[in-house]
Amino acid sequence: MFLKISPIRKKTIDSLLRVLYRIKNILLIYYVLGGKPVRLTRAGEYAVRCMLYLASLGTGELAMRKEIARSMDIPEQFLGKIAQQLSRAGFIDIVQGAKGGYRLVVPPQKLTLLDVVEAVVGEIFLNDCVMRPASCNRSNACAVHLVWEKARSQLRATLKEATFAGLLQDSCQTEAIIRTGSAGK
């Protein structure tokens, strides 16, 4: 059984998903040496989707797990596991029972992408020498190490600047531009 979603709600969800894909592109960084992409894990991506949905409802509003999973294209069982991590981080409450679901407890203006991503995937590191300097005996004298550290710092700063309130606002502005552009045609 599927819940009916109003056309306005559907547009908001679609707009949120567009924002998520922009976020994902921010996180796609290529290793300078190996050429292998460093990317957001599925768990991190799904956590951001879940939090975007809850932030769109506002702090304290209850959303059913099935509704979030279906609307944000997240496997329901995986969402349950991610919600446990988000709850342990203090971002959401989990309400048990037939009328239960998830509730955002941190205001969207105080919740950042960095908070959510690192709550699920752990602290962001681009390679082993930054994460564990002892793993590389050249870390102290290596020019590439400094580049890795700078890239990591810039990525974390970018994610820290991006609040869920700001993402929702950008999403609404994008939606308004799309509506205005298509109305003029």
N, C-alpha and C positions, 0 to 999 in steps of 0.2 A: 504494500500500500504506500503510495507516494503522497506527500503533503502538497497542496497547491501553493504556488508562490505567485504573488501578485506581480504584474508587469514592472512596477516600480522597484520592487524588491529584487526581481530578476536582473534589471539594469544595474542596480547597486552591486549585486554579486558579480556580474560580468565585469564591471568596472574594477572591483577589488581584485579579481583574477588578473586583469591587465597590469595592475600595480605590482602584483606578486611576480609576474614575469619580468618586469623592469628590475625588481629587486634581485631576482635570480641572475640577471645579466650583470649587475654590479658585482656579484660574487664570483663570476667566471673570470678567473685570473690564470694566466699561463705561466708555468715555471720558466724562468729565464733559461735554464739549462736543458731540462728534459722535454719541454714542449707539452707536457701532460697537463690537462686542465685541473685546477683545484676548484671543486664545485660544492655547492650546498648539497648535503645529503637529503634523501627523501624525507627522513624524519625532521630535519630542519625546515624543509619546504612545507611540509604538512603542518608543522607547528606554527609557522608564519600564517598559513591559510586559516587555521583555526582561530588564531588571535585576531586576524583581520575581521573575521566574521563576528567574533564576540565584541570587538571594539566598535563595529558598526552598530551593534545593538545598544552599547553603552554599559557603564559599570553597574553591576548588580542585576542585570537582566538575564534570565535563565533561557538557555537554548538547548533543545534536545540533541543528543548525540547523533541520532539518525538524520536530523535536519542539517546539522553542520556537515556531516560526512557526505550527504547527497549534494548539498549546495556547493561545497568547496571541492568536490571530487577527491575525497580522502577515503580509503578503505576503512570501514567502521571499526574493525578490530585494531587496526594500526592507530586509529584516532584514540582509542581507549588507552593504549600504551603511552602515547604522546601526552595525553591529558594528565596521566599520573606524574610525568616529569614536570609539566607546567604547574601542576598543583603543588608538588614538592618545592618548586621555586617560589611559590607564593603568588603566582599570577592569576590563578583561577581557583574556584571552589568546585568540587564535584558533588552533586546532589544525587544520592542513590534513589532507586525506586522507579515505579512506572511513570511517574510525572517528573522524574529527575533529569539531569543534564549538566551543563557546565555554565558557570557564571564568572565573568571577569571581575576581579576584585581590585585591580590596579587601574587607576584612570589612564585612558589611552595617551594622554599628553605626558605621562610619566614613564610609559613603557616603550622601550626602544627595540629596534631589530636586533641589536647586539645582545640585549638581555634575553630575548626569546631564543635566538639561534644558539647562544652559548649555554642556555639552560638545557637544551636538548642534545647538542653535539659536543659540548665541552668547549674549552677556550680555543679560539681560532689561532692556529699556527700554520705557516705555509710550508715549512720543512722541518726536518729533525734537528738541524743545527740551531734553529731559533728556539725550538721547544726544549731540547736537551743539549745545551752547549758541550757537555762532556762527551757526546756521541761523535763529535768531530774535533780532532786535535788541531785543526787549522782555524777554528772559530775566531780566535783572538787576532789572527793576522790576515784573515780572508776578507777581501773587498766585497765579495758577493754576499757574505754574511750581513754586512751593513745594509745592502740593498734589500735583502729579505726582511730584515728588521724594520726598515723604513716602510716597505710595502705592507707589512703586517700592521704596523701602527696606523697607516693611512686607511686601510680597510676597516679596522676596528673603529677609528674615528668617524668614518662615513656611516657605518652601521649605528653607531651611538647617537649620531645627529638625527637619524630617521625615527621619529616617534610614530606610533600608530595613529595618533590624532592628525599628524601632518600627512601621513599616507592617505588617510581617509579624505582629508581636505583636498589633496592633490587629485585624488580619484574623482571627487565631485567636480573639480575644476575641469578635468579632462573630459568628463561626461558632458559638461555644459558646452565646452568647445566643440565636441563632436555633434551635439544637438544643434548648435548655432550654425556650424558648417554645413550640415545636411539640410537645414531649413533654408539656407540661402541658395541651394541648388534648384 
